[in-house]
């Protein structure tokens, strides 16, 4: 059994069937996702005071940094949920002019926000129930049992073939031994008949026979 190449190859079938079970379980594994973004923008502005026509240089800029992380999971009975955390930091500044007074105005805006979001979905008709969502797993487990039985049957068939071949060899060896004994008896009889012919107690035709 250890040296039979057909069985060595057949032993891989149950291992492959086990991997197919794991592949069909994979959609029910949790998924972790994360991302981040950064945006930095600067702009130069020319501000004109209408009454005097004076031009004043100004600028504005913003820096926005955001990040998010989520964990989602598809459940065997058809439902799914996703837990997400979002965080954002905004830093905005600008220079403007007050038309009435002509004075420059510097403004800054800072915002730091973050929060969790939980989303849950559950089908009520199509795709509802554990059986419809795990049918591929059940089929893969059935195929694993079949592959084990096929391997066991092939091993039994191989053992039976080896036993049959052994007894065939043993029978052929015994038949050869009996044939050799029969040949020895025939040679003994031939020598005996030759001696009888020589002494005249037997007809020469018995040697030919």
KOLMARDO-742614 format. One record per residue (C-alpha): residue number from 0; x, y, z. Coordinates in Angstrom, 2 decimals. Example, Ala and Ser with C-alpha at 12.3 -4.5 7.8 and 13.67 -1.06 7.14 Angstrom:
<sites>
0, 12.30, -4.50, 7.80
1, 13.67, -1.06, 7.14
</sites>
This chain:
<sites>
0, 0.00, 0.00, 0.00
1, 2.88, 2.37, 0.77
2, 4.61, 1.78, -2.57
3, 1.54, 1.70, -4.83
4, 1.71, 4.83, -7.01
5, -2.01, 4.82, -7.76
6, -2.80, 4.91, -4.05
7, -0.19, 7.59, -3.43
8, -1.99, 9.76, -5.98
9, -5.44, 8.82, -4.65
10, -4.44, 9.88, -1.12
11, -4.32, 13.48, -2.38
12, -8.04, 13.50, -3.18
13, -9.21, 13.71, 0.47
14, -6.69, 16.48, 1.12
15, -8.02, 18.40, -1.89
16, -11.60, 17.84, -0.68
17, -10.68, 19.23, 2.76
18, -9.24, 22.36, 1.14
19, -12.47, 22.82, -0.81
20, -14.35, 22.89, 2.49
21, -12.07, 25.66, 3.74
22, -12.53, 27.56, 0.46
23, -16.32, 27.43, 0.85
24, -16.03, 28.61, 4.46
25, -13.95, 31.62, 3.39
26, -16.95, 33.94, 2.61
27, -17.90, 33.73, 6.30
28, -14.52, 34.98, 7.50
29, -14.38, 38.50, 8.83
30, -12.84, 41.24, 6.68
31, -10.74, 44.08, 8.10
32, -10.22, 47.20, 5.99
33, -8.43, 50.46, 6.68
34, -7.62, 53.59, 4.73
35, -6.21, 57.07, 5.13
36, -6.18, 60.29, 3.10
37, -4.38, 63.61, 3.29
38, -5.09, 66.81, 1.36
39, -3.08, 70.03, 1.54
40, -4.16, 73.02, -0.57
41, -2.86, 76.57, -0.66
42, -4.25, 79.49, -2.69
43, -3.05, 83.08, -3.21
44, -5.73, 85.76, -3.48
45, -5.71, 89.39, -4.64
46, -8.32, 91.41, -2.72
47, -9.36, 94.79, -4.23
48, -10.99, 97.49, -2.13
49, -13.69, 98.99, -4.40
50, -13.71, 102.56, -3.09
51, -10.00, 103.17, -3.49
52, -9.04, 100.43, -5.96
53, -6.28, 99.28, -3.64
54, -5.15, 95.73, -4.16
55, -4.13, 93.66, -1.15
56, -2.59, 90.22, -1.36
57, -4.24, 87.50, 0.72
58, -4.08, 83.77, 0.97
59, -6.07, 80.76, 2.12
60, -5.10, 77.23, 2.89
61, -6.50, 74.02, 4.21
62, -5.16, 70.74, 5.49
63, -7.49, 67.78, 5.76
64, -6.44, 64.43, 7.18
65, -8.86, 61.51, 7.31
66, -8.68, 57.87, 8.32
67, -11.13, 55.03, 8.60
68, -11.13, 51.39, 9.69
69, -13.87, 48.81, 9.41
70, -14.67, 45.21, 10.25
71, -17.36, 43.39, 8.25
72, -18.70, 39.89, 8.60
73, -21.11, 37.82, 6.50
74, -23.15, 35.46, 8.69
75, -24.17, 31.91, 7.79
76, -27.91, 32.62, 8.04
77, -27.68, 35.43, 5.46
78, -27.22, 38.54, 7.56
79, -24.19, 40.80, 7.51
80, -22.85, 43.64, 9.59
81, -20.09, 46.24, 9.28
82, -18.57, 48.29, 12.08
83, -16.76, 51.39, 10.80
84, -14.79, 54.12, 12.54
85, -14.21, 57.42, 10.70
86, -11.89, 60.20, 11.84
87, -11.23, 63.56, 10.19
88, -9.07, 66.54, 11.13
89, -9.60, 69.85, 9.28
90, -7.36, 72.93, 9.60
91, -8.51, 75.88, 7.46
92, -7.24, 79.46, 7.44
93, -7.99, 82.46, 5.20
94, -7.34, 86.19, 4.86
95, -10.13, 88.56, 3.83
96, -10.89, 92.33, 3.88
97, -13.82, 94.06, 5.42
98, -15.36, 96.35, 2.75
99, -16.59, 98.90, 5.32
100, -13.35, 99.46, 7.19
101, -10.72, 98.13, 4.81
102, -9.11, 96.14, 7.60
103, -7.74, 92.66, 6.96
104, -9.50, 89.80, 8.68
105, -7.66, 86.56, 9.54
106, -9.90, 83.56, 10.17
107, -9.01, 80.04, 11.26
108, -11.22, 76.97, 11.37
109, -10.23, 73.80, 13.20
110, -12.35, 70.67, 13.36
111, -11.56, 67.23, 14.76
112, -14.35, 64.66, 14.39
113, -14.60, 60.91, 14.81
114, -17.27, 58.31, 15.33
115, -18.45, 54.75, 14.88
116, -21.05, 53.49, 12.44
117, -22.73, 50.10, 12.70
118, -24.57, 48.80, 9.64
119, -26.61, 45.58, 9.77
120, -28.42, 43.95, 6.87
121, -30.74, 40.96, 6.98
122, -32.56, 39.48, 3.96
123, -36.13, 38.42, 4.59
124, -36.75, 36.40, 1.43
125, -33.97, 35.68, -1.06
126, -30.80, 34.43, 0.65
127, -32.39, 33.97, 4.07
128, -31.53, 30.90, 6.12
129, -28.47, 28.89, 7.03
130, -29.17, 26.06, 4.57
131, -29.15, 28.22, 1.44
132, -25.93, 29.98, 2.46
133, -24.00, 26.90, 3.58
134, -25.09, 24.48, 0.84
135, -21.64, 24.60, -0.78
136, -20.04, 23.68, 2.55
137, -22.43, 20.73, 2.94
138, -21.66, 19.57, -0.60
139, -17.92, 19.89, 0.03
140, -18.22, 17.82, 3.23
141, -20.19, 15.20, 1.31
142, -17.50, 15.11, -1.36
143, -14.90, 14.65, 1.39
144, -16.76, 11.59, 2.69
145, -17.03, 10.27, -0.87
146, -13.30, 10.75, -1.46
147, -12.50, 8.86, 1.75
148, -14.75, 5.98, 0.67
149, -13.25, 5.99, -2.83
150, -9.77, 5.82, -1.32
151, -10.80, 2.98, 1.00
152, -12.40, 1.11, -1.92
153, -9.32, 1.60, -4.07
154, -7.11, 0.36, -1.22
155, -9.31, -2.72, -0.78
156, -9.30, -3.35, -4.52
157, -5.51, -3.01, -4.62
158, -5.12, -5.40, -1.69
159, -7.46, -7.89, -3.34
160, -5.55, -7.66, -6.61
161, -2.25, -8.21, -4.78
162, -3.68, -11.20, -2.91
163, -5.07, -12.69, -6.14
164, -1.72, -12.17, -7.85
165, 0.06, -13.79, -4.89
166, -2.13, -16.88, -4.99
167, -1.77, -17.05, -8.79
168, 2.02, -17.04, -8.40
169, 1.80, -19.62, -5.63
170, -0.45, -21.86, -7.75
171, 1.86, -21.51, -10.74
172, 4.88, -22.36, -8.57
173, 3.11, -25.44, -7.21
174, 2.07, -26.48, -10.70
175, 5.70, -26.15, -11.82
176, 6.83, -28.29, -8.88
177, 4.29, -30.99, -9.72
178, 5.25, -30.85, -13.40
179, 8.91, -31.32, -12.44
180, 7.97, -34.31, -10.27
181, 5.96, -35.75, -13.15
182, 8.96, -35.24, -15.44
183, 11.23, -37.03, -12.99
184, 8.77, -39.96, -12.76
185, 8.56, -40.09, -16.55
186, 12.35, -40.11, -16.85
187, 12.55, -42.90, -14.26
188, 9.97, -44.89, -16.19
189, 11.89, -44.32, -19.42
190, 15.09, -45.69, -17.90
191, 13.23, -48.66, -16.48
192, 11.62, -49.45, -19.85
193, 15.00, -49.23, -21.61
194, 16.44, -51.79, -19.19
195, 13.43, -54.07, -19.71
196, 13.86, -53.82, -23.48
197, 17.53, -54.71, -23.10
198, 16.72, -57.88, -21.15
199, 13.89, -58.72, -23.52
200, 10.98, -58.40, -21.10
201, 9.43, -55.45, -22.84
202, 8.72, -54.54, -26.41
203, 10.79, -51.65, -27.91
204, 7.60, -49.67, -28.66
205, 7.24, -48.96, -24.95
206, 10.35, -46.71, -25.11
207, 8.74, -44.57, -27.82
208, 5.53, -44.35, -25.85
</sites>
